[in-house]
Amino acid sequence: MDKYDTHISIKAWAEEDRPREKLSGQGRRSLTDAELIAILIGSGSRDESAVELSKRILHHYQNDLNKLGKATINELCKFKGVGEAKAISIIAALEIGRRRGGTEIKVTEHIGSSRDAYNIMRRHLVDLNHEEFWLLLISRANKVISKELVSKGGLSGTVADPKIIFHMALQHQASGIILIHNHPSGNLKPSQLDITLTKKVADAGRLLDINVLDHLIITDSSYFSFADEGLL
């Protein structure tokens, strides 16, 4: 075995490089992002500690945990010193953090604004590398009846069939619907396809007496509301 491929445990690190002891003695908030990731990794190599490896990984993702949260197992395994098990540990930990962030928002069942719809659906759509199209089904009392995944697509788009949308709405006897999809690119501007689809669904909804209340485009950090912008 090459000496540079020899893994060393956290116990063998210098005192100042032991994030577990630092967490135990000073509390979790005293640790940097790199130190937290180093605990997940557990060991480095003879020429690089787990903290140094973690710093290298974070630097690649511009020290942005949201970008790191989108990394795949294969992408992480490209870093020297990261095998499949370590990659899975990192991805799982970041996914737990994402889910916790979603549960910390007090989700209301009543829709009174675009922000309410965004808070309900954000956790389903952030950190995705592909587009998904969802439907919020709303009662006459503006309560959420159901959340339904309509379709999945690629990085550049997904196709939502109005027939499927209204089939779901009629099945649940919804009086209103909110269309929701994400833009993995981070661009909040609606595409011409988004605008055309929204108009088509809104026109069909009027014939069926099912109100299209809004269409939200969600990115990792914000959202665009067709209703708020006067496009419905």
PEMOFEN-V160551 format. One record per residue. N is the residue number from 0. RES is the residue in one small letter. SS is DSSP state (helix for helix, strand for strand, loop for the rest). PHI is phi in whole degrees, -180 to 180 (NA if undefined). PSI is psi in degrees with one decimal (NA if undefined). Layout:
BEGIN
[[N & RES & SS & PHI & PSI] [N & RES & SS & PHI & PSI]]
END
This chain:
BEGIN
[[0 & m & loop & NA & 133.9] [1 & d & loop & -64 & 136.6] [2 & k & helix & -60 & -26.0] [3 & y & helix & -79 & -10.9] [4 & d & helix & -98 & 1.0] [5 & t & loop & -75 & 124.6] [6 & h & strand & -87 & 140.7] [7 & i & strand & -118 & 142.3] [8 & s & strand & -80 & 165.2] [9 & i & helix & -60 & -33.6] [10 & k & helix & -62 & -24.5] [11 & a & helix & -87 & -5.6] [12 & w & loop & -74 & 161.4] [13 & a & loop & -62 & 152.3] [14 & e & helix & -52 & -41.7] [15 & e & helix & -73 & -11.1] [16 & d & helix & -104 & 16.6] [17 & r & loop & -104 & 92.0] [18 & p & helix & -66 & -28.2] [19 & r & helix & -64 & -44.5] [20 & e & helix & -66 & -37.0] [21 & k & helix & -64 & -41.6] [22 & l & helix & -64 & -43.3] [23 & s & helix & -65 & -40.2] [24 & g & helix & -88 & -32.4] [25 & q & helix & -116 & -8.1] [26 & g & loop & 98 & 155.9] [27 & r & helix & -64 & -30.0] [28 & r & helix & -77 & -7.8] [29 & s & helix & -81 & -14.4] [30 & l & loop & -86 & 144.3] [31 & t & loop & -78 & 168.2] [32 & d & helix & -58 & -41.4] [33 & a & helix & -63 & -39.3] [34 & e & helix & -68 & -37.0] [35 & l & helix & -65 & -42.5] [36 & i & helix & -67 & -35.2] [37 & a & helix & -61 & -35.4] [38 & i & helix & -63 & -38.7] [39 & l & helix & -66 & -41.3] [40 & i & helix & -69 & -41.8] [41 & g & loop & 86 & -37.5] [42 & s & strand & -151 & 152.5] [43 & g & strand & -111 & -153.2] [44 & s & strand & -119 & 179.9] [45 & r & loop & -61 & -30.7] [46 & d & loop & -106 & 5.6] [47 & e & strand & -157 & 125.4] [48 & s & loop & -76 & 166.8] [49 & a & helix & -64 & -32.0] [50 & v & helix & -66 & -42.7] [51 & e & helix & -66 & -40.7] [52 & l & helix & -62 & -42.2] [53 & s & helix & -64 & -40.0] [54 & k & helix & -63 & -38.2] [55 & r & helix & -66 & -41.5] [56 & i & helix & -64 & -46.8] [57 & l & helix & -63 & -39.8] [58 & h & helix & -60 & -38.8] [59 & h & helix & -61 & -33.6] [60 & y & loop & -100 & 28.6] [61 & q & loop & 55 & 31.9] [62 & n & loop & 55 & 32.6] [63 & d & loop & -113 & 110.0] [64 & l & helix & -66 & -26.9] [65 & n & helix & -66 & -39.5] [66 & k & helix & -70 & -41.3] [67 & l & helix & -62 & -35.1] [68 & g & loop & -64 & -16.9] [69 & k & loop & -94 & -5.5] [70 & a & loop & -67 & 145.1] [71 & t & loop & -94 & 168.6] [72 & i & helix & -59 & -45.3] [73 & n & helix & -62 & -39.3] [74 & e & helix & -65 & -44.3] [75 & l & helix & -69 & -32.1] [76 & c & loop & -71 & -10.2] [77 & k & loop & -74 & -17.4] [78 & f & loop & -79 & 128.2] [79 & k & loop & -60 & 127.9] [80 & g & loop & 101 & -6.2] [81 & v & loop & -113 & 115.3] [82 & g & loop & -99 & -176.1] [83 & e & helix & -61 & -41.6] [84 & a & helix & -62 & -43.3] [85 & k & helix & -68 & -39.4] [86 & a & helix & -62 & -43.2] [87 & i & helix & -64 & -39.7] [88 & s & helix & -61 & -43.2] [89 & i & helix & -64 & -47.8] [90 & i & helix & -63 & -42.8] [91 & a & helix & -64 & -42.0] [92 & a & helix & -65 & -42.1] [93 & l & helix & -69 & -32.8] [94 & e & helix & -68 & -38.1] [95 & i & helix & -62 & -42.9] [96 & g & helix & -62 & -40.2] [97 & r & helix & -63 & -44.8] [98 & r & helix & -66 & -38.2] [99 & r & helix & -63 & -41.4] [100 & g & helix & -59 & -35.6] [101 & g & helix & -71 & -34.7] [102 & t & helix & -80 & -19.3] [103 & e & helix & -72 & -22.2] [104 & i & loop & -78 & 128.5] [105 & k & loop & -74 & 104.2] [106 & v & loop & -82 & 122.8] [107 & t & loop & -92 & 146.1] [108 & e & loop & -87 & -9.6] [109 & h & strand & -101 & 130.9] [110 & i & loop & -99 & 109.7] [111 & g & loop & -116 & -8.6] [112 & s & loop & -161 & 170.2] [113 & s & helix & -64 & -31.4] [114 & r & helix & -63 & -37.5] [115 & d & helix & -62 & -44.9] [116 & a & helix & -65 & -41.1] [117 & y & helix & -61 & -45.6] [118 & n & helix & -63 & -35.1] [119 & i & helix & -71 & -39.3] [120 & m & helix & -99 & -14.0] [121 & r & helix & -54 & -46.6] [122 & r & helix & -64 & -20.7] [123 & h & helix & -83 & -19.1] [124 & l & helix & -120 & -14.9] [125 & v & loop & -76 & 155.6] [126 & d & loop & 68 & 13.0] [127 & l & loop & -87 & 144.5] [128 & n & loop & -97 & 5.9] [129 & h & loop & -138 & 164.8] [130 & e & loop & -86 & 143.2] [131 & e & strand & -132 & 144.8] [132 & f & strand & -116 & 121.7] [133 & w & strand & -119 & 165.4] [134 & l & strand & -134 & 128.5] [135 & l & strand & -100 & 123.4] [136 & l & strand & -99 & 126.3] [137 & i & strand & -118 & 140.8] [138 & s & loop & -86 & 175.2] [139 & r & loop & -63 & -25.1] [140 & a & loop & -88 & 12.0] [141 & n & loop & 63 & 29.7] [142 & k & strand & -97 & 147.2] [143 & v & strand & -76 & 121.4] [144 & i & strand & -86 & -43.5] [145 & s & strand & -163 & 157.0] [146 & k & strand & -115 & 125.4] [147 & e & strand & -128 & 131.1] [148 & l & strand & -82 & 119.5] [149 & v & strand & -88 & -46.1] [150 & s & strand & -162 & 159.5] [151 & k & strand & -121 & 150.3] [152 & g & loop & -140 & -156.5] [153 & g & loop & -99 & -163.8] [154 & l & loop & -65 & -34.5] [155 & s & loop & -93 & -11.7] [156 & g & loop & 167 & 169.5] [157 & t & loop & -142 & 155.8] [158 & v & loop & -106 & 128.1] [159 & a & loop & -113 & 119.3] [160 & d & loop & -87 & 119.2] [161 & p & helix & -55 & -31.8] [162 & k & helix & -63 & -41.0] [163 & i & helix & -68 & -40.4] [164 & i & helix & -59 & -49.1] [165 & f & helix & -78 & -24.3] [166 & h & helix & -63 & -44.2] [167 & m & helix & -64 & -42.6] [168 & a & helix & -64 & -42.2] [169 & l & helix & -70 & -36.9] [170 & q & helix & -59 & -39.4] [171 & h & loop & -95 & 4.4] [172 & q & loop & 54 & 43.2] [173 & a & loop & -78 & 143.4] [174 & s & loop & -96 & -16.0] [175 & g & strand & -148 & 157.0] [176 & i & strand & -137 & 151.9] [177 & i & strand & -124 & 122.8] [178 & l & strand & -85 & 138.3] [179 & i & strand & -144 & 129.7] [180 & h & strand & -147 & 164.6] [181 & n & strand & -108 & 157.0] [182 & h & loop & -118 & 98.6] [183 & p & loop & -58 & -24.6] [184 & s & loop & -67 & -18.7] [185 & g & loop & 89 & -2.9] [186 & n & loop & -83 & 119.0] [187 & l & loop & -84 & -11.9] [188 & k & loop & -69 & 127.1] [189 & p & loop & -67 & 141.5] [190 & s & loop & -80 & 168.1] [191 & q & helix & -62 & -35.0] [192 & l & helix & -63 & -40.1] [193 & d & helix & -61 & -44.3] [194 & i & helix & -67 & -43.9] [195 & t & helix & -64 & -44.6] [196 & l & helix & -62 & -42.7] [197 & t & helix & -61 & -44.5] [198 & k & helix & -65 & -42.5] [199 & k & helix & -63 & -44.3] [200 & v & helix & -69 & -39.9] [201 & a & helix & -64 & -40.8] [202 & d & helix & -64 & -43.0] [203 & a & helix & -67 & -36.6] [204 & g & helix & -63 & -36.5] [205 & r & helix & -64 & -36.1] [206 & l & helix & -68 & -32.8] [207 & l & helix & -96 & 2.0] [208 & d & loop & 60 & 38.3] [209 & i & loop & -121 & 112.2] [210 & n & strand & -77 & 130.4] [211 & v & strand & -87 & 103.2] [212 & l & strand & -78 & -31.0] [213 & d & strand & -170 & 166.0] [214 & h & strand & -137 & 116.4] [215 & l & strand & -103 & 137.0] [216 & i & strand & -108 & 122.4] [217 & i & strand & -112 & 133.6] [218 & t & loop & -116 & -178.1] [219 & d & loop & -64 & -24.3] [220 & s & loop & -121 & -10.3] [221 & s & loop & -161 & -170.3] [222 & y & strand & -153 & 160.8] [223 & f & strand & -120 & 131.3] [224 & s & strand & -113 & 120.9] [225 & f & loop & -62 & -39.5] [226 & a & loop & -66 & -45.4] [227 & d & loop & -63 & -31.6] [228 & e & loop & -91 & 6.3] [229 & g & loop & 72 & 26.3] [230 & l & loop & -100 & 10.3] [231 & l & loop & -125 & NA]]
END
